[in-house]
Amino acid sequence: MADQQKVKSVPVLPWMRNPIDVSLFEECTLSLLPCLDPRLNEALQNMGISSLFPVQVAVWQETIGPGGFERDLCVNSPTGSGKTLAYALPIVQALSNRAVKCLRALIVLPTRDLALQVKEVFDKIAPAVGLSVGLAVGQSSIADEISQLIKRPKLEAGICYDPEDFSLDLRSSVDILVATPGRLMDHINSTEGFTLEHLCYLVVDETDRLLREAYQSWLPTVLQLTRFSDEGFFPCAHTFRPSLFGSLKTIRRSGVERGFKGKSYPRLVKMVLSATLTQDPSKLAQLDLHHPLLLTTGKMRYQLPGKLESYELVCESKLKPLYLVALLQNLGGEKCIVFTSSVESTHRLCTLLNFFHDLPFKVQEYSGLQRQAVRSKTLRRFREGEIQVLVSSDAMTRGMDVEGVRSIINYDMPMYIKTYIHRAGRTARAGQTGRCFTLLRKDEPYVQLGSSFAVSVGCAANELCPKLG
Ligand SMILES: Nc1ncnc2c1ncn2[C@@H]1O[C@H](COP(=O)(O)OP(=O)(O)OP(=O)(O)O)[C@@H](O)[C@H]1O
């Protein structure tokens, strides 16, 4: 495992050598945030937000503030530090004065549950300034999704319409779209009236995960469809019906200074984010970033949340289930996620735990083996507190934000540092405290931290599991 944990030595791109250090930023109360639209201020207050977190202030400065969206942003900031609002707020503010409705911001996430979570954040702020948010994740049938995303003209009975004219009148019902790559590609390939030609903002959240998997070449396709050719046309426009707003080619931000390599075409602003952002030049090259700016937290490559405590529990392999039960009992029924190494062991462990009839908490599994509808229902029940212990494969590892999760248990040691960071990051979010326990066999080494990562103290098993100690 030590070999797998070795941090690959890749040459760091020159622009990554002088990042903006987010940890030098202070929280900023909304009343002091320059240029914040009062309607958004009110929407944020309604969400219980009275100040912005450091990463949100740093991104605001580079977008709405003096930075003015001049550079593409790469944000590497710990789990739970508020990256979603860091991009959602500037995008909504920037679009708040738009005159014509068309699809201008696209947010891509790797999973449906994550996309739903991010849409909820946009739903809380975008309507305040008259913007609509759509979802393309395959939660409903494609026909339902199309009817949410594309507005069709009302046809009058008795009049014969030319199909060509009819398709010219299709327009977007949404300003902002939150999507998973698969469904996005379905709409790109086959939804009449769906166009990316007015796109101003592209967000690739959980970038390292999305770049790892090609998903039908969604990224090159999106970049291709949003790029002007020298002739001023979109290269693939012939494959799509022209839209009503086909003539409004200047909707996107334009200006010579925003062009690239001397060209003056309007530029698509990109924001890419992760708690474990890749430094791999070949991966980053896929994003075709414009004059990128790195925002990162502190000197370490990866950082755990400040108030996370990490513990290792060493026990004999055959006693692991008993240690787990004792630990869960000690946690007193508070919300907790138990991570295992595979979908099969998730199922086995959950079944085993449910054999203990007198446990004072409810246990359910959440894994990629289950149907999406089952997973979403389990997640809702976990959020609402009907289930206290979620046994999960790595389907729950990234991005999921569930209030009240105070403990994470690695029943199986994660193979990679990145996995450890994302799993542990399901707790200690938004400045809260949290604990991450890792069960280890006697001969099993703890995650190799290397110099890229910091973790707090461990403690002996019998301190946490006195019943077994
Ligand atoms: N300014 C704020 N004030 C209070 N709470 C906030 C603020 N910004 C975000 N939050 C809350 O912080 C939590 C974490 O935010 P978010 O999910 O955006 O983190 P993240 O950095 O994207 O984490 P991950 O890397 O795990 O995806 C959420 O519950 C969110 O509602």
The ligand as an SDF file (V2000), in Angstrom:
LIG
                    3D

 31 33  0  0  0  0  0  0  0  0999 V2000
  -20.8040   31.3440    4.2520 N   0  0  0  0  0  0  0  0  0  0  0  0
  -21.3080   30.2900    4.8560 C   0  0  0  0  0  0  0  0  0  0  0  0
  -21.8010   30.3760    6.1030 N   0  0  0  0  0  0  0  0  0  0  0  0
  -22.3190   29.2920    6.7420 C   0  0  0  0  0  0  0  0  0  0  0  0
  -22.3850   28.0560    6.1800 N   0  0  0  0  0  0  0  0  0  0  0  0
  -21.9080   27.9170    4.9350 C   0  0  0  0  0  0  0  0  0  0  0  0
  -21.3640   29.0140    4.1970 C   0  0  0  0  0  0  0  0  0  0  0  0
  -20.9700   28.5620    2.9990 N   0  0  0  0  0  0  0  0  0  0  0  0
  -21.2530   27.2520    2.9590 C   0  0  0  0  0  0  0  0  0  0  0  0
  -21.8100   26.8690    4.1130 N   0  0  0  0  0  0  0  0  0  0  0  0
  -22.2000   25.4960    4.4720 C   0  0  0  0  0  0  0  0  0  0  0  0
  -21.0040   24.7460    4.5360 O   0  0  0  0  0  0  0  0  0  0  0  0
  -21.2520   23.3950    4.1660 C   0  0  0  0  0  0  0  0  0  0  0  0
  -20.1800   22.9200    3.2160 C   0  0  0  0  0  0  0  0  0  0  0  0
  -20.2680   23.6190    1.9800 O   0  0  0  0  0  0  0  0  0  0  0  0
  -19.9320   22.9100    0.5970 P   0  0  0  0  0  0  0  0  0  0  0  0
  -20.7420   21.6810    0.4430 O   0  0  0  0  0  0  0  0  0  0  0  0
  -20.0260   23.9400   -0.4560 O   0  0  0  0  0  0  0  0  0  0  0  0
  -18.4090   22.5150    0.8400 O   0  0  0  0  0  0  0  0  0  0  0  0
  -17.3220   22.0150   -0.2070 P   0  0  0  0  0  0  0  0  0  0  0  0
  -16.1180   22.8540    0.0060 O   0  0  0  0  0  0  0  0  0  0  0  0
  -17.9090   21.9960   -1.5700 O   0  0  0  0  0  0  0  0  0  0  0  0
  -17.0430   20.5430    0.3070 O   0  0  0  0  0  0  0  0  0  0  0  0
  -16.6060   19.2170   -0.5130 P   0  0  0  0  0  0  0  0  0  0  0  0
  -15.1880   19.4130   -0.9390 O   0  0  0  0  0  0  0  0  0  0  0  0
  -16.7680   18.1220    0.4670 O   0  0  0  0  0  0  0  0  0  0  0  0
  -17.5340   19.1170   -1.6890 O   0  0  0  0  0  0  0  0  0  0  0  0
  -22.6560   23.3680    3.5990 C   0  0  0  0  0  0  0  0  0  0  0  0
  -23.5270   22.8210    4.5640 O   0  0  0  0  0  0  0  0  0  0  0  0
  -23.0050   24.8210    3.3850 C   0  0  0  0  0  0  0  0  0  0  0  0
  -24.3750   25.0810    3.5470 O   0  0  0  0  0  0  0  0  0  0  0  0
  1  2  1  0
  2  3  1  0
  2  7  2  0
  3  4  2  0
  4  5  1  0
  5  6  2  0
  6  7  1  0
  6 10  1  0
  7  8  1  0
  8  9  2  0
  9 10  1  0
 10 11  1  0
 11 12  1  0
 11 30  1  0
 12 13  1  0
 13 14  1  0
 13 28  1  0
 14 15  1  0
 15 16  1  0
 16 17  2  0
 16 18  1  0
 16 19  1  0
 19 20  1  0
 20 21  2  0
 20 22  1  0
 20 23  1  0
 23 24  1  0
 24 25  2  0
 24 26  1  0
 24 27  1  0
 28 29  1  0
 28 30  1  0
 30 31  1  0
M  END
$$$$
